[in-house]
Amino acid sequence: MSDTVKYQLDEEHLPKHWYNINADLPVPLDPVLHPGTQQPITADELAVIFPRAVIEQEMSTEREIAIPEPVREVYRQWRPSPLFRARRLEKALNTPAKIYYKYEGVSPAGSHKPNTAIPQAFYNKIEGVKRIATETGAGQWGSSLALAGSFFGLEIVVYMVKVSFNQKPYRRAFMETFGAQCIASPSTTTASGRAILAEHPDSTGSLGIAISEAVEVAAQRDDTKYALGSVLNHVLLHQTVTGIEAMEQMAMAGAHPDMIIGCTGGGSNFAGLAFPYLGKQLREGGNIEFIAVEPSACPTLTKGLFAYDFGDTAHLTPLCKMFTLGSSFVPPGFHAGGLRYHGMAPQVSHLAKLGYIAPRSYNQLECFAAGLQFAKAEGIIPAPEANHAVRAAIEEAEKCRESGEAKTILFMLSGHGNFDMQAYTDYLGGKLKDLVYAESEVAMALAGLPSVG
Ligand SMILES: *Cc1c(COP(=O)(O)O)cnc(C)c1O
């Protein structure tokens, strides 16, 4: 067998449907609540910030939802994305394990995020929306929505978490190239931003704060809606295009995964790969292990509480039942900016709570070490977020070396790290440290959880 083993589907195999795991949940999700009344939120209430088609998908229990043709047309530029067998990495690890990875770095923004940015922009466009406000952590989501906005002729305003705004000037340039406006958050352009700055003038920002700013802007103007790049059901739905392709590619390889691994910030790339498999397992049985990997410095699934919480710091968003570290928690400024979120997708949280998903956490240094090992063997520099999945895959392959078991590992390489070279420069220069989250701060944030009757 040659060392480059790639499973590439023809264009005709581009999926025609997304997969909705709500159809197969053994216990339905808890309802999303209105932040004021604490009653289940209605479609009309959500319509202030989201287009109707997106709200329908958010609430749907249909198993398959058709991908609109104009969305497939754009997907076709880089989809189906490749699935690789990591032969050189297997050899370097001297493991009997078979390691496969689905690679989403082939999108124009370099990550899985355009899979949902494109349909969200499309649905806004056909409903007459002119402008979308959003937040971005490391910049991948802002880049993806900027790209989608330019395809569909929408104005895009991006609130970028300040620590990343300063660490990643090229991400800002990327967004501006596509005509988007990029503002460091917290900013003075919104009441939520000004309130944070009054209390913490040196705030490095957080996704929770940036979401407040974007939601505030969307709620104020009729021609403006809000878009979220992770967490919500419709986002996870759009990402299942990756898992549906991967199932076909693994079948081409004659392989069946024993475990499926993804990094989790809000849960979307992990769910995209895992849910089509997990849904099948819920319907038909099976014993694939689903492993969600998060940073030890923002350990939502492993150290958080499963409770109703706000999605943002200013408490403008609806309440979701999810694993959370508390909406006022500001994680330390580690380099995997896309994983610095206090909450976790309700669907991922629910399935973890029920025991179908096994979460674990790693520190950033061991993840960068794994990323370098992967890059040297496979020739792709992973995004710092994706390094968490790489770390778990390598650890599992090393366990196989000890036990002699030839397990099949499938993981999601959610993006490349070509815009994250400052992080690699810092790592190579010995400047990165393992950051510890402040337990007292989490305790304080959790004490402030809304009491839902
Ligand atoms: C945004 C991002 C993540 C984290 O978000 P999820 O919704 O958990 O997928 C992970 N990897 C990359 C490359 C990202 O851009």
The ligand as a Tripos MOL2 file, in Angstrom:
@<TRIPOS>MOLECULE
LIG
   15    15     1     0     0
SMALL
NO_CHARGES

@<TRIPOS>ATOM
      1 C1        -14.5140   26.9250   15.1490 C.3       1 LIG1
      2 C2        -13.5980   25.7960   15.0400 C.ar      1 LIG1
      3 C3        -13.6410   24.7410   15.9600 C.ar      1 LIG1
      4 C4        -14.5670   24.7040   17.1330 C.3       1 LIG1
      5 O1        -15.9260   24.8070   16.8570 O.3       1 LIG1
      6 P1        -16.9050   23.5560   16.8390 P.3       1 LIG1
      7 O2        -18.2430   24.1440   16.6730 O.co2     1 LIG1
      8 O3        -16.7410   22.8430   18.1610 O.co2     1 LIG1
      9 O4        -16.5050   22.7270   15.7090 O.co2     1 LIG1
     10 C5        -12.7770   23.6740   15.7730 C.ar      1 LIG1
     11 N1        -11.8930   23.6570   14.7600 N.ar      1 LIG1
     12 C6        -11.8050   24.6520   13.8660 C.ar      1 LIG1
     13 C7        -10.7980   24.5780   12.7730 C.3       1 LIG1
     14 C8        -12.6570   25.7570   13.9760 C.ar      1 LIG1
     15 O5        -12.5960   26.7220   13.0740 O.3       1 LIG1
@<TRIPOS>BOND
     1     1     2 1
     2     2     3 ar
     3     2    14 ar
     4     3     4 1
     5     3    10 ar
     6     4     5 1
     7     5     6 1
     8     6     7 2
     9     6     8 1
    10     6     9 1
    11    10    11 ar
    12    11    12 ar
    13    12    13 1
    14    12    14 ar
    15    14    15 1
@<TRIPOS>SUBSTRUCTURE
     1 LIG1         1 GROUP 0 **** ****
